[in-house]
């Protein structure tokens, strides 16, 4: 049933893609990316306005109605839909892989397990689905990251709208976005150019692995089964530029690139700069390299270039400034942390002043050594073996590979105009790479905490977003020059100026096809060296998620003994926070309280004990974040409004510390008779229940 629900969402998406192709003139390989971006933009605006459920129903109704209208057969032969236009290599790649992954994930049922998934990404999707409202509006007993951009959770909401919530639908949504980007890179290739399309599709399949796996893996590599935002940010960067290059070649509707640029700005706050990079590359190509004379249509081109920047800036302003500004103010007035970092404008200005050797004061003078050290460490990651950031090694190797693809595209370009377009993309994207590194250095120097700067925490995740997008842009340029290039030529006749269209065949076409095949073969070979099939997303064993399935089953059983308005206090001795996050995720919409005091942010996890019993040794025992007296624990539970305690795991320290708070002295929990205690006036009383075997 759940698989049919997903196919219903895919059917609505197909209908809208058919409308874009048959009625708007958009190439079918480009339609999925444009359709997904439009859906996310619509849901974001409706979610911020409030009635997300109504907006989703309107979206599906519009998708279905427009698609049926476009596909409906006409009597006049001249008005009959060109159904053959719907089937192209890029479209086939998207629909084939998306349907295959839907079936595969439905059968295998992968589950959210990572810390970041349970802390934010998967939990956000579940909340949005259960509440039919943006997760930023949810009431949770946690320090919830309400400011995270909603683009990716709403993409998952689109695929999860029909039927019940399921983890695998999140992964399907993320993969559908990746496959839509791959389709855009294939662009206007038709089946006659299968010698390019087939190896290019293989190379695209390797891209997420190629720039994120940098050592021989002995564990499951979940690159195609993760709900984090870093890989999608890079994919959409490359997809937006690839979409634009294909639009110009096919003379498609230029406006469809705008929602894709808006999507790029709606993935993660710290990858907003990638949206500006995409906007800049599209604007530069549109403004600097028109089809006709440079001065002709300059106002129109200037307006379009401004719109390219306006799309991501509008999304950023509406969410990060207006909406999040409201949430931060609300959080601060309610005792939350409010705004905690320096203003971005101050960070940029003072960082540049330091690079220019000018003096800075206050906070920035204090952080200057950290900033300069971050620059040195990033340089070491780029130039030396310390930074094996990809399957080809450190950053310098990645840049050499990408620039080599650009150079190949320049050599194969069929005419001067095509060559200039490739050079423009290569030069601008290289300059943007330098700017992106400056942004990372500023972040480590003035925004992140000192311990994050010392170890360049998550540097690999931040940098491979750009590498992925940059490589896709280079591939899109290669696809552009391996097809006949049509350009407008003006010449003079006796009767006045005239216009003609000149079609230039690709230079060294056979060599170019061989180069694409060689690139794909090399990437597949390297992937096979580092990621064994049984350790990839396609080969994980049934035991991979065994622990999570046990946790989920126990949570469902426990919830069956609770009331909808119950609030649960979570106890699990030795937990470092991951168990608590998974409980928040598994129990929702029943609330699991923050294990501690929210206003003072006293750590996470569900581990408690008397101050004098806190272990001194290292290891799991170090997770005793809460050295509470019995009275403080009792007051915390009652003041937070908790009605039930969930004793997922207790130990001797917990029993010695708090047995007096429980009406049975914790006898039922120790004997394996219950996991729940209800808060009463007389103490915490055991709940009679069936306890699952562990």
N, C-alpha and C positions, 0 to 999 in steps of 0.2 A: 504493500500500500504506500509506504513512504517513498519507494522508488517511483511510483506513478505520480506522486505529488511533485517530485523533483522534475519529472518529465513534463508535467503541466506547466511549471515555471519555464522550462526550456522551450516549450511550444509557444508560449507567449513571447519569449525573446525571439524565436524564429520568425514569428509573424511580423514583429516590428522590424527585424532585419530585412524581411521581404519588402516591406513598405519603403524602407530607406533605399533599397536597390531598385525596385520597379518604379517607384514614384518620384524619388529624389535624385536618382542617377548615381547613387553611391555604389562603388564596386562591392560585390558581395563578400570579398575577403576583408574589407575594411568595416563592414556593417556591424559585426559583433562588438568590436571595441567601442565604436561610437554609441551603440545601443546600451551597453553596460554603463558607460560613462554618463549617458543621459538619465538612466534609471537611478544611479547613485545621486546625481545632482538633484533630481526631483525629490527623492526620499529625504535627502538632507534638508532641503528647504521646508518640506512639510513637517519633518521631525522637529526642526527649530520652531516652527509655528505651533506645533502641538499635536494635531490629529494625524499621527503617522499611519494608523490603520486605514483611515479614510483615503489618505494620499496613496497608499499601496493599492487599494481597490481601484481607484481611478487610474493608476498607472497600468495595471493589468488590463482594465477595460479598454484603455486607449491603445495599448499594444495589440490586443486582440482585434479590436475594431478596425484599426488602420491596416493591419495585415490582411484581414479578410477582404477588405475593400480593394487592396492592391492585388490580391491573388484571384479575385472573382473573375471568372471568364467572361469576355465580352463577345458580342455577336460580330461586330466589325473586325475583320482581320487586322486592320491597321491599329486597333486599340487593344488587341489581345496582349496579355502580359507575356513578356519574354522569359519564360520559366528557365530557359537554359542559362540566363545570366546569374541565376542563383547558385550554380555549381561551378566553382573555380577551385584551384588547388588550395588557396588560403582558406576559403569557406569550408572545404572538405576537411582540411586539417583541424579547424576549430570544432566543427560539429562531430566529427568522428572521435577525436580525443575526448571531448567533453562527455559524450554519451558513454564512451568506454570507461572513463574514470567514474562516472556516476554508477555504472553497474558494478565496477570493481570495489569502490568504497562501500557500496550498499552490502555487498557480499562479505567483505572483510571487516567492516565496522571499526575502523581506527578511532581512537579516543584521544581527547586532549590530555596531555601529560606534563608538558613543559611548564616551568615556573611562570614564565611570562604569559603563557596561554591561560593558566588558571588565575593569574594575577590580573589580567586585563583582556586579552584578545578573545578567547573563547567565552569567558564570562560575560563580556560586553554583548556578544551575539545572543547568548541565552537570555539575558535580561531584556534585550530589545525584542526578541521573539515572544517571551512570556508576557511582557507588559505592553507590547505593541507601542512602545515609546522609546525615545532615545535613552540609552543607558545612563547618560549624564543626569537624567531626572530621577534615577532610581534612588530609593532609600535603602542603604546597606549599613551594616554594622562594621564597615571597614573604612580605611583611609582611601577612598575610591578615586581613581584617576579620571575625574570627570572632564578634564580638559583635552583628552586624547581625541584626535579628529575622528569623525564617524564614518568616513568613506568605506573602509574595509568591513566594519561590522554591518553596515547597511547593504553592502554587496552580498554578504552572507544572508542577510535578512531577505533579500530578493529571492534567493534560492531556497530559503527555509519557510517562506510565507505560507505555503500549503502544507498541511500535515503537522506533525509534532516536531519539536526541536530534536536534532541529532547532531553529534559532533562531526560526523563525516560530511554533512552538508556544508560545513565551514570550509573544509579542505577542497570540496568540489568547487565552491565559489572562487577560491583563490586560484585554483588550477584553470578554471574557465577564463579568468582574467589573463593568466599567462598565455593560454592558447589563443585568445583574442589578439594579444600582442604579437604572437608568432604569425598569425594570419595577416596582420598589418605589415609585418616585415616581408612576407612573401608578396604582398601587394598585388599588383596587376598581372602577375605571371599567369599564363594560361597553360592548358594541358600540353600544348605543343612544346613548351619549354620545361618538360619534365626532367631533363638532364640538369637543370638548375634547381627546380623546385624540390626534388626528392632529397638530394644531399643537403640542401639548405635547411629543410625541415629537420633532418637528423642533427645538423649543427645547432639549430635552435633548441632542440630537446636537451642538448648537453649544457646550454648556457648557464642555467641556475646552478648545476653541479660545478661547472668549470671554474666559476669565480667565487665559490663559497667553500669548496672542499680543498684543503691544502695540505693534508697529510693522509697517509694510508689509514683508512677507517676500519675499525674492527667492531663498530657498533652500527645499528640501524641509522642510515643517513636519511633524514626526514625532509630533505630539501623540497620535495613535492608534496609534503604533508606537514606543513607548518602554517600557523595563522599569524606569524609575525609580519610586520610591515616593511621590513628592509628590502626583501627581494621584490615585492610588488612595486615599491617606489622606483627601483631601477628599471623594472620592466616597463612601467608606464612612461618613464622618461624616454626610453628608446622607442616605445610604441607610438607616442605622440609625434615624434619627428618622422618616424617611418610612415605613419598615416599621412602626414602632410606631403611627403615626397611622392607617395602614390597618388594622392589627390591631384597634385599638379600634373602628373603624367596622364591620368585618366580624365582630367578636366571635370572632376567631381565637385560637389558642393563644398566650398571652402569652410563654411560655418561649422561643419561637424567636428573640426579639430578643437573648437572652443570648449565643449563639455569634457573632452579628453584632457585638455590643459587644466580645467577646473578639477577633474579627478586627481591629477598629479599633485595638486595643492591640498587635497583632502584626505591624504593617507596617513602621514605622520607630521607632527609639528616641526621636528628637526630635519625633515626632508623637503620642506617648503622651497628651499633654495633650488632643488632639482626641478620643481615646477617652473621656476623662473628661468632656469637653463633651457628647458624645453621651449618655453615661450620665446626666449631670445633667439634660439636657433631657427624656429619657424618664422619669426618676424624678420630676421636677417635675410633668410632665403626669399621671402615674399617681397621685401622692400628693395634689396640690392640687386636682385636678378629677375626682373620682370620678363614676360614673354616678348614684349615689343620694345619700343624705345624707352629709355629710362625715365624721361620726363612725362611721358604719356601715362595718365592714371596715377600720378604720384600722390594726389590727395586720397584717392581710394586705397592705395597701398598703405599709406600712412595710417589711415583709419583702421585698416585690418591689423596692422602691426600693433597699434594701441589696444585693439580688442584682444589680441593674443596675451598681452600683459594684464589687461583688465580682468579676464576670466579667472586666473588663479588668484589675483589680488583681491577680487570681490569675495571669493570663497574664504580666503584667509581673513579678510576684514570681518565678514559676517560671523564667522565661527570664532576665530582666535581673539578678536578685539571686542565685538559686540556681545556675542553669546557667552563666551568664556569669561569676558569681563564681568558680566552679570553673575555667573556662577562663582567666580573668585570672590567678588564682593559679598555674595550671599554666604560663602564658606567662611570668610573672615569675620563677618558679623555674627555668625553662629559659633564662633570659637575655634574655627579651623585655622589653617596656616596662612591663607591668603596668598599674596604675591611674594615670592621668595628670592627671585633672581634679579640681577641688574638689567636695566632696560637694554634692548638689543641695539638701539642706536648708540648708546653710550659705549657699549662693548666694541662696536665696530670703530668708532671714532678714536677711542683711546688705544685700541689695539694697533691701528695704523700709526698713531703717534709714536708708539713704542718702536715699531719697525722703522720709522723715519728718524729715530734717535732723539725725539723730543721728550721733555719731561712730562710725567703724569703724576697725579696726586691721589691720596686717599686709598680707596679699595683697589684701584688699578695699579698704584705703586706697590701695594702689598702683594698683589698677584703677579707682578711682572716676572719674577724668577720662574714661577710656575708656567707662565705663557711661553717664555723663551725655552724652557726645558721641554715643553710639549712639542715645540717646533723641531728641536734637535731629535727627540725620540721618533717623531713622525718621519723625519729624514732617514733615520736608521732603518725604520720599517720599510721605507721605499727602496733604499739603495742596497741594503745588506741582506744576508741570509737570515737575519733575525725576523724578517717580515715575509714569511712564506704565506702570502695571502690568497693564493689561487693554485690551480693545478699546474701552472707554468712558473710558480715561484713568486718572488717578491714583486712589488709594484712596478719596478722598472721593466720587468719582463712583460707584464700585462700591457703597459703603455706601448712598448715596442711592437707587440702583437697587434694592438688596435691600430696604431699608425701604419703598420705594414698593410693592413686591410684597406685603409684609406688610400695608401700609395698605389696599391693594386687597382683600386677603382679609378684613380686618376689616369693610370696607364691604359686602362681598358676603355676609358670614356670615348664615345663615338664622335664627339664634336667639342668645340671650345666651350659652349654654354654649359654642357654637362660637366666638363672638366672644372669649370669655375664653381659650379654648385657643389661639387665634392670638396674642392679646396676650401670653399667658404665654410662648409660643415666641419671639416677637419680643423681648421684654424680656430673657429669660434668655440668648438667643443674642447679644444686643448686649453684655450684661455679660461674657459669656464672650469676646467679641471683644476687649474691653479687657484681660481677663486674659491672652489669648493674646499680645497685643502686649507686655505686661509680661514674659511668658516669653521672647519674642524679645530684648527689651532686656537681660534678665539673661544670656541666652546670649552675646550680642555683648560684653557687659561683662566677664563673668567666666569663660566657658567657652571661647569661641573665641579664636583667636590675635589679636594686635593688628592684623596686616595684614588679617585678615578683618573686623574691626570698622571699620577705616578706610574700606573700600569697601563695607561692608554686603554682603559676599560671599553670594550665593545668597538674598538677602532676598526677591527676587521668587518663588522657588520655595517658600519657607517661608510667605509670606503668601497666595499664591493657593490653597494647600491649604484655608485657612479660607474664603476667598471662595467656592470651589466648593461646599463643604459647606453654607455659610450660604445660598447661593442655592438649592440643592436643597431645603433645609428650607422656605424661603419658597414655593417651587413646590408642595411637598407640602401646605402649609397652604392654598394656593389651590385645589388639587384637592379637599381636604377640604370646603371651603365651597361648591364648585360642584356638590355632590351633596346629595340629601336627607339631613337630619341627624336621627337618631333619639335621643331622650333620655328618660330615665325620669322620670315625674311621679308624685308621691305626693299623695293627697287623702284626705279623710275621708268615710266613709259611716256610715249608722246602725249597721251591723254592725261597724264598726271601720275602721282605715286600709286603703287599697287602693292598688294600683300600676297604672299604665298607661304605655304608651309613646306618646310624641307625636312625630310625624314632621313636620319643618318643611321646606318647599320652599326652594330657594336664592332669595335676593333678587336681583333684577335679573339673572336667569340669562342672558338674551341679551347684556346688557352685559358680563358676565363672560366669556362665550364669545368675544365680540369682543375683549376685552382680551388673552386668551390668544393669539388669532390675530394681533393686532397685535404682541405681544411676540415671537412666533416669527418673524414677517415681518421685524421690525427686526433681530433677531439674525442671521437668514440674510443679510439685505442687508449688514450690517456685516461678517460673515464673508467674503462674496464680495468686499468691497472690499479686505480685507487678506490673504486667503489664496486665491490663484488655484487653480482645480481641479488644474491640472497641477503645482502645488507642494504639494499636500496628500498625505496618505498614499494616497489613491485614485488619484493621477495621477503617481507617481514614474516616471522613465524607467528603461529597462533598464540604463543606464550608471551609475545611482546607486550601486550596490554592486559595480561592476566591480573596483575596487581590492581590496576585501575578498574577492571571489571568487578573485582571483589569489593573494592571501596564503593563503587557506584551501587552495587547490589545492596550493600549494608546501608548506604544512605537512603535508598528507596524504602528499605524495610523500616528503618527508624522513622522516616517521614510518615509512614502509614500509621504510626502511633501518635502523631502530633496534630494539633489544630492549625488551621491556616494562619491564625494570628499569633502563634507561638514565636518566641525569640529564643534562640539556642545559644548557650554558652559552651564553647568548645574546649575540651581538655584532652590533650594527647601528649603524655610525657615523652620528652626527647624530640618533639617536633620542632623544626627550625623555621616553620612558617609555611612550608609547602603543603603539609597535611591540612593546615587551617585554610589555605587558599582553595584546596580541592574540596573541602567541606562547604565553603561558601558557594562554590560552583555547583556542587552536587545537590545541595539542599534547596537552592533557590526555586520557588519564591519564598519559602520559609527562610527567615533571616538567621544567619549565624553571626553572633556578635564578635566584635573585635576583642581579641584576648588581651586586654590591658585597658589603659585609659587613652581614649582617642586624643584628647586635648594635649596630652604630654607625649604622645607617640612613643610609648615605651615598648618598642620592639614588636615582633609578631610571634606567631606560633601559639601553641596551647600548653606550654610547659610551666608548671608552678611548683613552689616549695617554700618552706620557711627560710628566712634569710640565713640562719645559722646552719641550715642543711644543704645549702647550695654547693654542689661539687666543685672542687678546685681543679680536678684533672681535665685534660683536653679531650676532644672527641665529641660524641653525641651529647655528653653531659653538659657541654658548654652552652647548650640551648636553654638553660634555665634563666630566661630573660626576666621572669617575674618573681623575685624573692618577696612574696607577699606574706604578711601575717594572716592568720585565719580570719580576723575581723575585717581586714582590708579586702580579702577575697570575697567574703560575704557581702560587704558593702558595694563592691564593684559590680557583682552580679545583680544585685537588687537595683542599684542606681542606674544601671544600663538598661533596665526594663526586661531582663531575661526571665523567662518563665520555666525553662527546662535546661538542665545540664546534660550534655552528651559526653560521656566518659569513653572516648574512643580507645584510650590506652592509659592505664594508671600504673604506678610503681610504688615501691615502699616509701619513697620520699613523700609522695602525695598522700598516701594513707596516713603516715605519721603526722603530717602537717595539718590535715584538714578532716580527719575522720569525725571529729566532734561536730562538724557542721551538718552531717548527714544523720537522719533519724535512725538508720540501721548501722551506723559506724562503717559504712561502705561494705558491709558483709555481702549484700546481693551482687555488687560489682565484682568483688573478689571471687565469689563462687560461680561467676559466669551466668548469673540469672538475669541481669539487666545491663543495659548501656545508658539508660535514661533515669534521671532524677528530676522530679518536679519541685519547683520552688514553692514552699508553703510557709505559713506563719510559724510553724514549729520547726522548720529546717528543710533540708532537701530530702524529699521522700522518694523511694524507689518506685519506678513504673514497671508493672508486670508486663513482660513482653517475651517474645521468642527471640533468643539470642542466636545469631548465625554462627556456625562453626568457622574457625579461622585456621 
